[in-house]
Amino acid sequence: MNTSRRRFTAALAVMAGVFSALPSAAQDLPKPFVVYDDELKNGWQNWSWAKAKLSVPAGSSKPIKVEGDAWSALALHHDAFSTEGFTKLSFYINGGAVGGQKLMVRVQADGKIIEADYVIEPKAKTWAVVEVPLKDIKAANRIIDGVVLQGQGEAYPAYYVTRIQLE
């Protein structure tokens, strides 16, 4: 192989690496983009800093059981992607035996939490659908790499969450 051909081949390899590292475009992602439904889906990973147990049997579903110390969080990570074309984050949540946990709904970008004042308080022993407009958590038309449900200034008892998705 001559020198020019080797340089061209090397340049193509570098370009392929650069382009494969670019964030996924929303049009390339399934709609809805499922994060969790009985198990993590579509390349999502558990990066939690709370006690998060995946696929806990609960009737006909297998939600995530989460409990933690002050400021701990369920944190689900994905390679960076654009939220363009999505308008909300939705999930089912159950406050467990006690309920009333104060949980901040947030996203991450470049591994850092985007500050947003969106707080939910799940009810005890009751499943509820939560639909969070992406604009309310500063995630509309943005490159993100995580979804976070973070407790506040005190430890919290177990809650359950499932069917997490971007729509």
Secondary structure as GFF3:
##gff-version 3
##sequence-region A 1 167
A	DSSP	alpha_helix	3	20	.	.	.	ID=ss1
A	DSSP	three_ten_helix	26	28	.	.	.	ID=ss2
A	DSSP	beta_strand	33	36	.	.	.	ID=ss3
A	DSSP	beta_strand	45	46	.	.	.	ID=ss4
A	DSSP	beta_strand	51	53	.	.	.	ID=ss5
A	DSSP	beta_strand	64	68	.	.	.	ID=ss6
A	DSSP	beta_strand	73	82	.	.	.	ID=ss7
A	DSSP	beta_strand	88	94	.	.	.	ID=ss8
A	DSSP	beta_strand	103	109	.	.	.	ID=ss9
A	DSSP	beta_strand	112	113	.	.	.	ID=ss10
A	DSSP	beta_strand	119	120	.	.	.	ID=ss11
A	DSSP	beta_strand	127	133	.	.	.	ID=ss12
A	DSSP	three_ten_helix	134	137	.	.	.	ID=ss13
A	DSSP	beta_strand	143	151	.	.	.	ID=ss14
A	DSSP	beta_strand	156	166	.	.	.	ID=ss15
###
